[in-house]
Amino acid sequence: MPDLSRNFKFDEELEKLPKKPGVYIMRDRSDVIIYIGKAKVLHNRVRSYFRANIGRGPAIDNMVKQIAYFEYIVTDTELEALVLENNLIKEHRPKYNTMLVDDKTYPYIKVTVQEPYPRILFSRTRKKDKARYFGPFFSGNAVRDTIELLNRMYGLRDCSRTLPKDAGKERPCLNYYMKRCSGPCVKGAGGISEEEYRKGVDLALAFLSGNYDLVLDDLKAHMEKASEELNFEEAAKYRDLLTSVRQIAQKQKMTEGVGEDKDILGIAMDYENADADAVVQTFFIRDGRMIGREHFYMNHVGGKTKALILSEFMKQFYAGTPYIPKVIMLPEEIEDLEVMEEWLSMRKEQKVQISVPRKGQKERLVELANENAAIVLAKDTERIRREEGRTIGAVKEVEGWLGLSGVERMESYDISNISGFANVGSMVVYEKGKPKRSDYRKFRIKTVAGPDDYACMHEVLSRRFSHGLQERKDLAGQDMGSEFGSFSRFPDLILMDGGRGQVNVCLSVLQDLGLHIPVAGMVKDDNHRTRGLYYNNVEIPIDVHSEGFKLITRIQDETHRFAIEYHRSLRSKAQVHSRLDDIPGIGEARKKALMRSFRSIQDIMEADVETLEKIPEIPRSAAQAVYDYFHAAARTRV
């Protein structure tokens, strides 16, 4: 690919920038997009990046240093620039753009009121059909629990049958016999009329609309009637349903206004940590009731203001969510407020207002969202600190014990067999103290027949590093940067599951291949627990209470687990070997087809060629092969 940055003259290109709205794209010397932004006036915005000493912060300064050249796309309006910017960021996910970490879709409750016998369904999308949608909700489990509750309360169906067209064509499902469904698919006296079924649907709609009193009164009446008729089991069922509905109604006590749909946003940032994320807290109010809250992480926030991060969040979040409220309340005013309102109104197809409350209850709600964001950020900062202690901190301890530095990738190996049967090896990878499972590898031993762990380990390590060297050779000359595959990327430290013997095997392989990688053995005590590390012909004791010791133990346990699971899977496959596996031309698909079509191997043995070839997956040649195999075996026995 030609280096487009070579002939790029910044002074000339900056002067050519049009005084129109548009989107600008910053690229590095490898032609990679590192930043995408929109501008009301391209001439002013892009030039601002290349002015000296304007206090942009170290993160933006670092980004500017990497810009090799820029491109731009002119648009007719700032709104068009906003939409284009959003689409390009979503497609390219540039390194220096503030990105919404959480990419979630929220569930709806869908009631198919357009059907004669409506259903209540879980839906991730809101389509323009004739169904009624409730939500979005912020817990998939809560949605499923609500649907199950309503179906139980009113005997509503959850099947996909087309009713009343398919009524009576098939037996009713188990729900009908368990009295969980009123049976609209049943013809005659055992079923339910459309009118009666609709009464239950109407009550379910009232419940979903927040009219809990109507539902509670209905359930209470049913409970009292069952009790008067001495049907105490039925009365207990309605009592339990009453309790469930009251619990849901209780959760809706926090209200803000009447019948309003709004989102309330708060934000918190850690200004002392340049690498920290920002947290945006959102309260979701629908029909005047707070139905949920959610926090979101925004990364690459170094040097950016809260207003700018809120603007980036809104563009990314509301581009992906299917529902946009009428009002969005912010803790501070964003730069492109008017164009954002225009864009949101266009998406919602009605007026959307963005406001920054300055007093009263609305301001208090925004402050509450800010406080919640700060709490989440504080907890997350503490969690990250603890996690770094378990991972990066633990690696630093191991480095200290061995006198190493820069250890990022560690690999560990183990051999598993039973008396030499199905020798296998495992390779487990940890990066920055965490397992990297995508780089785990399994080895089936090819050259060692008996239970010789040293010989097996020699084969595994020779294959692993020879393969890696070959990959590196194949990649030579290609513009791959630092991106290696799992084999061509070598570890900074090798951990062997054993002491001097295993370490010497590994060092021998590395020496033969001309590689220099530190190798340590995880030495075990009499109870098969790690007691120290064997390194440079010395056993180094380990503090058993340290995070480094816990990391070594996790790596050792994971290496054992991975090897044993692979060995177990091979043993299982050997035990389920079928006589059909020995027939030429009969692979896994044809074997399964034969087993589906016949009750046993004996039936297959007794079938003639014409019977066998009636199976769609078995051609004439394969049928003949099966017949000849079994009948040749029979003739041999005679």
Number of C-alpha atoms within 10 A of each C-alpha: 6 7 12 14 17 10 8 13 11 15 10 9 13 16 10 10 18 14 14 18 24 26 27 20 21 23 22 20 14 14 17 14 20 19 22 23 21 26 23 20 17 23 18 15 17 21 15 12 14 15 10 9 8 10 10 15 13 12 16 17 17 11 17 17 10 13 19 20 20 20 12 18 15 20 18 10 14 22 22 18 23 23 16 18 22 19 14 15 19 13 9 13 16 19 15 19 17 24 22 23 12 11 11 12 15 17 23 23 23 22 22 18 18 12 13 15 21 21 20 24 16 16 19 14 17 19 12 7 9 11 16 17 21 16 17 24 18 18 15 15 11 13 20 14 12 20 22 16 16 21 21 18 20 19 20 26 23 15 11 7 13 12 16 15 9 13 18 15 10 10 10 16 13 10 17 19 11 9 11 17 24 24 22 26 27 21 15 11 7 11 18 17 15 14 11 11 21 18 12 19 24 13 19 24 19 15 20 18 11 16 14 18 14 13 20 19 12 14 21 17 13 17 23 17 14 18 15 11 10 11 13 14 12 16 21 14 16 22 16 13 20 19 12 14 19 15 11 15 16 10 12 14 11 11 15 18 12 10 12 16 19 24 22 25 27 26 28 21 23 17 14 8 10 15 13 20 25 26 28 27 26 24 22 22 23 22 16 17 21 19 19 16 18 14 18 21 20 21 19 20 24 23 15 16 12 20 17 16 24 22 18 18 20 17 19 18 18 15 18 13 15 18 15 21 20 18 18 20 22 25 22 17 17 20 11 16 14 13 17 22 19 16 22 23 17 13 16 15 10 13 15 21 18 19 18 16 18 12 8 8 12 17 17 13 20 26 19 17 25 23 16 23 25 21 14 19 23 16 11 15 16 12 12 13 14 12 15 15 17 19 22 21 19 22 28 21 20 21 16 12 15 17 8 14 12 10 18 16 20 23 22 26 28 26 26 24 18 11 11 14 14 22 25 24 28 26 23 26 24 20 18 18 26 19 19 14 12 9 15 18 17 16 19 17 17 12 10 16 14 15 17 14 19 17 15 25 24 18 20 26 21 18 15 18 19 17 14 19 18 13 17 16 11 11 16 10 8 7 10 9 8 7 10 14 13 16 20 20 17 19 21 18 19 21 27 27 22 19 20 19 11 23 24 18 17 25 20 15 20 19 11 9 13 9 13 10 15 19 25 30 25 26 20 15 9 7 7 8 13 22 20 22 27 22 19 14 11 11 17 16 14 17 11 13 8 12 20 26 22 17 22 22 17 15 25 22 13 20 24 21 16 21 24 19 13 19 23 14 11 16 14 11 10 11 9 8 10 12 11 21 12 12 17 11 16 18 12 10 10 18 18 13 14 20 14 11 13 13 10 11 13 10 12 19 15 12 15 14 17 12 11 22 16 13 16 9 15 20 13 13 12 19 23 16 16 24 21 16 17 19 14 12 11 11 8 8 7 6
